[in-house]
Amino acid sequence: MDDELAKSDIKHSQFHNLLIRPNIGEFLGAVIFSFLACFAGQYQRSNDLVYPFLSAFSLYIARCLVSHLTPAHLNPAISLLQWLRNEIPLVLLITFCFVQLIGFLFGVTLFRALVTQTEFNDYIVMYEIVAVDGTRKINRLQAFLLEVVLSMIFFMANALEDRQEPTVAATWGFIQFVSYPLYGFTSNISLLLVTSTVSYIFSPLTTPSFLLLYLNVFASLLAVMLAWCIDIISRPSPAAIGE
């Protein structure tokens, strides 16, 4: 009887540590990151350098606060890539993508409830490929390819073992700096979808169209596959390991 209770306790502990705790951490990290990133977005038009720095710092803070609970992907594309790398099981891929979306929704909605729609719209960065004055920066294909490359670099940074936290945050900040003039909030589909949806719910008449979100989805998927291919190519051969 005691052995059965001990085995039951062990299974419950394993279930809690392997599934419950990581998802709680992923949810909390998504809430913290999205809430802080919304504040960082208030500086995107006032200073080209302040916004990327604060956005990167937001990601760094969120990851550090929950890193004892979860790998802190905070991005469905990163979770997909880590599953392809056999770093996480399929069940965590599915639950991570779900709790990330819910966490982002909670954090962004909380921010929207505290500010006006005008302030919230100033945060949203849509994939419009135009500058503030209406002049076209680059064409849509160029922007799509640029997003693929930037996203691939960001996803690959999450595979680092040493200095991962500052490198991931710095890469995210650089991406935001580069993508800002394109109005392309790259590399995190869930966050972009949530900010657009929350804005539309609160103020449908003043929300920019997000019909081109499918481009961001395809860009992230392509970046994930390319990063995975680079992982496979760069792995040492079994013969080299044996030597």
N, C-alpha and C positions, 0 to 999 in steps of 0.2 A: 504493500500500500504506500509506504513511504517512498519507494523507488518510483512508483507511478506519479506521485505528487511532485517529486523532484524533476522527473522528465517533463511533466506538464509545465512546471515553473520555467524550465530551461527553454521550452518551445515558446512560451509566452514572452520570455525575455528576448529571445532571438527575433520574434515577430516585431516586438516593440523597437528593438535597436536597428533592425534591417529595413523596416518599412515605415513605422509610425514616426519615429524621431526624424528621419531624413525629410519626410513630407511636411512635418511641422516646421522644420528649419527652412525648407524651400518656400513655404507659404509666408513665413515671417520675413524672410529675405526679400521676397517679391513685394510685400507691402512696404517695407522700409525703403527699398530702392526706388520704387515708383513714386512714393510720396516725396522723397528728397529730390528726385529727378525733376518733378514738377516745379519745385522751387528753383532749381537750377535753370529751368527753361525760361524763367522770367528775365534772364540776362542775355538771351540769345540774340536780341537785336541791339542791345545797348553796348555790348562789348564782345568782339569775336573770340577773345581768349578766355574771358571769365566763364562763359557757358560751358565749353568743353572741359575746363578744369573742374568746375563744380559738378558736372555730370559724372566725370571720372571719379571724383571724390565720393559721390553718392554711391556708386557701385562698390568702391573700395570699402566704405563703411558698412554697407549691407553685407558684403561677403565676409568681412571680418567678424561681424556680430553673430553670424549663424554658422560659421565654418566648423564649430564643434558639434553641430547637429547634422549637417548635410554637406555634400560637395559644393553647394551654392552655385548651381548652374544659372539659375534665374533667367533662363532663355531656352525655349523648346528646341531650337536648332542645336544648341550645345548638348542638351540631353540626348537628342537623336544621334549626334556624332559620338558621344560617349557610349551609347548602346552599340553602335557599329564597331567601336573599339573594344567591346566586351568589358567595359569598365563598370557598367550597371546592368542589371537584369531587365527584361522586357517590362515586368510589372512596375518597376521604378520609372521607366521611360513614360509609361502611360499615366501613372499617378503624378509624376513631376509636371508633365505638360498641363494636367488639369489644375493642380494647386497653384502653379505659376500664374495661370490665367485668372483664377479666383483672387489670388493675392494682388496682382496688378489691378484688377477691377476694384478691389477694396481700397487700395492705396490711392488710386486716381480719383475714385468717387469721393473719398474723404477730402482730398485736396479741392475738388470742384465745389464741394459743399461749403468750403471756407472762403472761396473767392468768387468774383463776378465772372460772367461768361466772357467778357472782354479779356480779362487777365488769363483765363484758361485758354482762349483761342490763341493768345500770344505764345503759349507754350507749345501748341501742336505744330509739328513740322511735317507737312504733307509732301507726297512725292509728286510735285508739280513741275519740277525742272525749270523754274523761272526765278529771277531775282526779285527783290522787293519792288523795283521800279517797273517790273513787267517785261524786261528784256530776257531773252532766252539765253541760258548759259551754255548748255550742251544739248545734243539731241537725246531722245529717250533710250536708244540703244547704247550710247556711250555711258549714260547714267546707270543703266542696268549692269553693264560689264564692270563699271567702277564699283558698284555695290557688291557684286560677286567677289571681286578681289579683296575689298576691304573686309567683308564678312569672313572670308576664308582666313585672312590673317588673324582676325579676332578669335575665330573658333580654334585655330591652331595654338594660340596663346594659352588656351585653357588646358592644354595637354602638358604644360611645363610642370616639372616637379619642384624645381628650385625657383624662388622669387616669383611664384605664380601670382600672388595677390597684387603686387604693384605693377607687374607686367600686364595683366589683364585690364586693370583699371586704366593704365596709361594708353593701352591700345584702344579701349573704348573711347577715351577722351579724344584721341587723335582722329578716330572715325567721325565723331560728332563735329570736330573742327572742319574736317574735309567735306563732310556731307551737308553741312549747314547751308552753304551757298546754293546747293542744289535743291533745297527743301526736301532732302531725302533722309528720314530718320532710319538709318540702316541697322540691320543685324539683330533686331529683336521684334519679331512679328507680333507676338502677343501684346507687348507694350504699345505698339503702334495701333493695333486693332482696338485695344481697350480705350486708349485716349480718344480715338476717333468716335467710338461708339458712345462713350460717356458724354462727349460734347454734343453729339447728335440727339441724345436723349434729353439733355437739359435745354438745348437750343438748336432745333433742327434747321431753322432758317438762316443761321449764321455760321453753320459748320461747313468747312470746305468739303468737296466731294472726295470720297476715298474709294472710288471705283477702280483705281489703279493699284490697289493693295495686292492684287494677284501678282504683279511684277515683283514686289518685295518677297512674296512667298516663294516664287520660282527662283529668285536670286539666292535666298537663304538655302533652299534645297540643293541648288547647284553648288553653292559654296561648301555645304556639308559634304557632298560627294567628292569634290575636289580635295578637300582637306583629308578625307578618309583615304583617297588614292595616294596622296603624298605620304600619309602614315605608312601605308603598305609598302610603298617603294623605298622609303627610308629605313625600314626595319632591317637589322642585320640578318644575313642568311644563316640557316642552321649550321652550315660548315664553319662560318666565321665565329659563331658562338662556341662551337666545339674546340676551335683552336685557342 
